[in-house]
Amino acid sequence: MSAERDASSYTLITGASGGLGLALAEAFARRGHNLILVARQREALESVACELTQRFGIEALFRTCDLAEPLQLSGLLQELEQGERRIDVLVNNAGIGTAGVFVEQDWAREQELIELNVLALSRLCHSIGGGMLKRGRGQILNVASLAAFQPGPLMSNYFASKAYVLHFSEGLRYEMAPHGVKVSVLCPGPVATPFFRNSQMKSGPLERHKLLADPEEVALLAVRGLEKNRAIIIPGWRNRLLPCLLRLAPRALVRRIAARSIVPLLPKR
């Protein structure tokens, strides 16, 4: 990244205890970034921080925080604002998914999705991005999904949340560019992470068709894209074709195909 690395410069990564967040943490650590890792699982975070510190000789700190809880998020932001550590790179990776007919889902879980995927991400950009703007430098990477480019029947809330992340990031990029702050958005296809299990979905059909990407490879491509200041980072040439095809297809067809692709991933009722 363009920001000069020094003892007070840190990269903050949310959802860093496993999956793509862990892979991103390792990719940044390889490039000499000091890290602040944020997630809910304290034991996993502590283990990751210790390992990255030992392997790469960087400082890896961790903060336990449920970003979907506004009071916990406020506490984290207050600590960061009052501390001496400067966040030069913000990676908003934390997110959850839900699957099934929307009105049949538990509303508490759907609200948690919005709180985490949309509100927490926006608030982190507002607070930490504001500090970057004042300093005249910094980078933000928001993690969306290929889902951002289309409606997603049977995962309506999740697809909509990622569409928000995509469009929000593009708008923020335009606003922040004159002030020396770079904003990119990562839109991967399906990745081999605990996402499907946590969303109570099956990843078997994707595994059989070899459609699951390796999180380490996605993280490497994400960091390279960030270094090149790309607005939208889509790993894999097949994935990069999808947004183009979606723009040409009738919307009714897009909805139908999306629904049919999700049905095999749902648990049997």
QUIHUUR-V249624 format. One record per pair of residues at least 12 apart in sequence whose C-alpha atoms are under 10 Angstrom apart, sorted by the first residue. I is the first residue (numbers start at 1). J is the second residue. If there is no record, write none. Layout:
BEGIN
i j
I J
I J
END
This chain:
BEGIN
i j
1 28
1 31
1 33
1 88
1 89
1 138
1 139
1 182
1 223
1 224
1 225
1 226
1 227
1 228
1 229
2 88
2 89
2 137
2 138
2 139
2 182
2 226
2 227
2 228
2 229
3 88
3 89
3 137
3 138
3 139
3 181
4 33
4 88
4 137
4 138
5 31
5 32
5 33
5 34
5 88
6 32
6 33
6 34
6 86
7 33
7 34
7 58
7 59
7 85
7 86
8 34
8 84
8 85
8 86
8 87
8 88
9 33
9 34
9 35
9 84
9 85
9 86
9 87
9 88
9 89
10 32
10 33
10 34
10 35
10 36
10 59
10 60
10 61
10 85
10 86
10 87
10 88
10 89
10 90
11 25
11 28
11 29
11 33
11 34
11 35
11 36
11 37
11 60
11 85
11 86
11 87
11 88
11 89
11 90
11 91
11 138
11 139
11 140
12 25
12 33
12 34
12 35
12 36
12 37
12 38
12 60
12 61
12 62
12 86
12 87
12 88
12 89
12 90
12 91
12 92
12 93
12 128
12 140
13 25
13 28
13 35
13 36
13 37
13 38
13 39
13 62
13 89
13 90
13 91
13 92
13 93
13 94
13 141
14 36
14 37
14 38
14 39
14 40
14 62
14 63
14 65
14 67
14 90
14 91
14 92
14 93
14 94
14 95
14 121
14 124
15 37
15 38
15 39
15 40
15 41
15 45
15 65
15 66
15 67
15 91
15 92
15 93
15 94
15 95
15 96
16 36
16 37
16 38
16 39
16 40
16 41
16 44
16 45
16 48
16 49
16 62
16 91
16 92
16 93
16 94
17 37
17 38
17 39
17 40
17 41
17 42
17 43
17 44
17 45
17 46
17 47
17 48
17 49
17 62
17 64
17 94
18 39
18 41
18 44
18 45
18 48
18 193
18 194
18 215
19 93
19 191
19 192
19 193
19 194
19 195
19 214
19 215
19 216
20 93
20 94
20 143
20 191
20 192
20 193
20 194
20 195
20 214
20 215
20 216
20 217
20 218
20 219
21 37
21 38
21 39
21 91
21 92
21 93
21 94
21 143
21 193
21 215
21 216
21 219
22 37
22 45
22 48
22 49
22 52
22 93
22 215
22 216
22 219
23 214
23 215
23 216
23 217
23 218
23 219
23 220
24 91
24 93
24 215
24 216
24 217
24 218
24 219
24 220
24 221
24 222
24 223
25 37
25 48
25 49
25 52
25 60
25 91
25 216
25 219
26 48
26 49
26 51
26 52
26 55
26 56
26 216
26 219
26 220
27 216
27 217
27 218
27 219
27 220
27 221
27 222
27 223
27 224
28 56
28 89
28 219
28 220
28 223
29 52
29 53
29 55
29 56
29 57
29 58
29 59
29 60
30 52
30 55
30 56
30 57
30 58
31 56
31 58
31 223
32 56
32 57
32 58
32 59
33 56
33 57
33 58
33 59
33 60
33 88
33 89
34 52
34 53
34 56
34 57
34 58
34 59
34 60
34 61
34 87
35 49
35 52
35 53
35 58
35 59
35 60
35 61
35 62
35 87
35 89
36 49
36 59
36 60
36 61
36 62
36 63
36 85
36 87
36 90
37 49
37 60
37 61
37 62
37 63
37 64
37 65
37 91
38 61
38 62
38 63
38 64
38 65
38 66
38 67
38 76
38 92
38 93
38 94
39 62
39 63
39 64
39 65
39 66
39 67
39 94
40 63
40 64
40 65
40 66
40 67
40 68
41 63
41 64
41 65
41 66
42 62
42 63
42 64
42 65
43 64
44 62
45 60
45 61
45 62
45 63
45 64
46 60
46 61
46 62
46 63
46 64
47 62
48 60
48 61
48 62
49 61
49 62
50 62
63 76
64 76
66 94
66 116
66 120
67 94
67 95
67 112
67 115
67 116
67 117
67 119
67 120
67 121
67 124
68 94
68 95
68 111
68 112
68 113
68 114
68 115
68 116
68 117
68 118
68 119
68 120
68 121
69 112
69 115
69 116
69 120
70 115
70 116
70 119
70 120
70 123
73 120
73 123
73 124
74 120
74 123
74 124
76 124
77 123
77 124
77 127
77 128
78 127
80 127
80 128
81 127
81 128
81 131
86 128
86 131
86 132
86 138
87 128
87 129
87 131
87 132
87 138
87 139
87 140
88 128
88 129
88 131
88 132
88 135
88 137
88 138
88 139
88 140
88 181
89 128
89 129
89 132
89 137
89 138
89 139
89 140
89 141
89 181
89 182
89 183
90 124
90 125
90 128
90 129
90 132
90 138
90 139
90 140
90 141
90 142
90 183
91 121
91 124
91 125
91 139
91 140
91 141
91 142
91 143
91 184
91 185
91 186
92 117
92 120
92 121
92 122
92 124
92 125
92 140
92 141
92 142
92 143
92 144
92 165
92 185
92 186
93 117
93 121
93 141
93 142
93 143
93 144
93 186
94 116
94 117
94 120
94 121
94 142
94 143
94 144
95 112
95 113
95 114
95 115
95 116
95 117
95 118
95 120
95 121
95 143
95 144
95 158
95 161
95 162
95 195
96 109
96 110
96 112
96 113
96 114
96 116
96 117
96 158
96 161
96 195
96 196
96 198
96 199
97 109
97 110
97 112
97 113
97 114
97 117
97 155
97 156
97 157
97 158
97 159
97 161
97 195
97 196
97 197
97 198
97 199
97 200
97 201
98 110
98 113
98 154
98 155
98 156
98 157
98 158
98 159
98 195
98 196
98 198
98 199
98 200
98 201
99 152
99 153
99 154
99 155
99 156
99 157
99 158
99 196
99 199
99 200
99 201
99 262
99 263
99 265
99 266
99 267
100 153
100 154
100 155
100 156
100 157
100 199
100 200
100 201
100 262
100 263
100 266
100 267
101 153
101 154
101 155
101 156
101 157
102 153
102 154
102 155
102 156
102 157
110 157
110 158
111 157
113 157
113 158
113 161
114 157
114 158
114 160
114 161
115 161
116 161
117 143
117 144
117 157
117 158
117 160
117 161
117 162
117 164
117 165
118 158
118 160
118 161
118 162
118 163
118 164
118 165
118 168
119 161
121 142
121 143
121 165
122 142
122 164
122 165
122 168
122 169
124 140
125 140
125 141
125 142
125 169
125 172
125 183
126 172
128 140
129 172
129 176
129 181
129 182
129 183
130 176
130 181
132 176
132 179
132 180
132 181
132 182
133 176
133 177
133 178
133 179
133 180
133 181
133 182
134 179
134 180
134 181
135 179
135 180
135 181
136 176
136 177
136 178
136 179
136 180
136 181
137 176
137 177
137 179
137 180
137 181
137 182
138 176
138 179
138 180
138 181
138 182
138 183
139 173
139 176
139 180
139 181
139 182
139 183
139 184
139 226
139 227
139 229
140 169
140 172
140 173
140 181
140 182
140 183
140 184
140 185
140 226
141 169
141 182
141 183
141 184
141 185
141 186
141 222
141 223
141 225
141 226
141 229
141 231
141 232
141 233
142 162
142 165
142 166
142 168
142 169
142 183
142 184
142 185
142 186
142 187
142 232
143 162
143 165
143 166
143 169
143 184
143 185
143 186
143 187
143 188
143 222
143 233
144 159
144 161
144 162
144 163
144 164
144 165
144 166
144 167
144 169
144 185
144 186
144 187
144 188
144 189
144 232
144 233
144 234
145 158
145 159
145 161
145 162
145 163
145 165
145 166
145 185
145 186
145 187
145 188
145 189
145 190
145 191
145 233
145 234
146 159
146 162
146 163
146 166
146 186
146 187
146 188
146 189
146 190
146 234
146 235
146 239
146 240
146 242
146 243
147 159
147 160
147 161
147 162
147 163
147 166
147 187
147 188
147 189
147 190
147 243
147 258
148 160
148 161
148 162
148 163
148 164
148 165
148 166
148 167
148 187
148 188
148 243
149 162
149 163
149 166
149 167
149 187
149 242
149 243
149 244
149 246
149 247
150 162
150 163
150 242
150 243
150 246
150 247
150 251
150 254
150 255
150 258
151 163
151 251
151 254
151 255
151 256
151 258
151 259
152 254
152 255
152 256
152 257
152 258
152 259
152 260
152 261
152 262
153 255
153 256
153 257
153 258
153 259
153 260
153 261
153 262
153 263
154 258
154 259
154 260
154 261
154 262
154 263
154 266
155 258
155 259
155 262
155 263
156 259
162 187
165 185
165 186
165 187
166 184
166 185
166 186
166 187
166 231
166 232
167 185
168 185
169 183
169 184
169 185
169 186
169 231
169 232
170 183
170 184
170 185
170 231
170 232
171 183
172 184
173 185
173 231
174 231
182 226
182 227
182 229
182 230
182 231
183 226
183 229
183 230
183 231
183 232
184 222
184 225
184 226
184 228
184 229
184 230
184 231
184 232
184 233
185 222
185 225
185 226
185 230
185 231
185 232
185 233
185 234
186 218
186 219
186 221
186 222
186 223
186 225
186 226
186 230
186 231
186 232
186 233
186 234
186 235
187 218
187 222
187 232
187 233
187 234
187 235
187 239
187 240
188 213
188 215
188 218
188 219
188 222
188 233
188 234
188 235
188 236
188 239
188 240
189 211
189 212
189 213
189 218
189 234
189 235
189 236
189 238
189 239
189 240
189 242
190 203
190 206
190 207
190 211
190 212
190 213
190 214
190 215
190 239
191 203
191 206
191 211
191 212
191 213
191 214
191 215
191 216
191 217
191 218
192 206
192 207
192 211
192 212
192 213
192 214
192 215
192 216
193 212
193 213
193 214
193 215
196 265
196 266
199 266
200 265
200 266
200 267
201 262
201 263
201 264
201 265
201 266
201 267
201 268
202 262
202 263
202 264
202 265
202 266
202 267
202 268
203 264
203 265
203 266
204 264
204 265
205 261
205 264
205 265
206 261
206 264
206 265
213 235
213 236
217 235
217 236
218 233
218 234
218 235
218 236
219 235
220 235
221 233
221 234
221 235
221 236
222 234
222 235
END
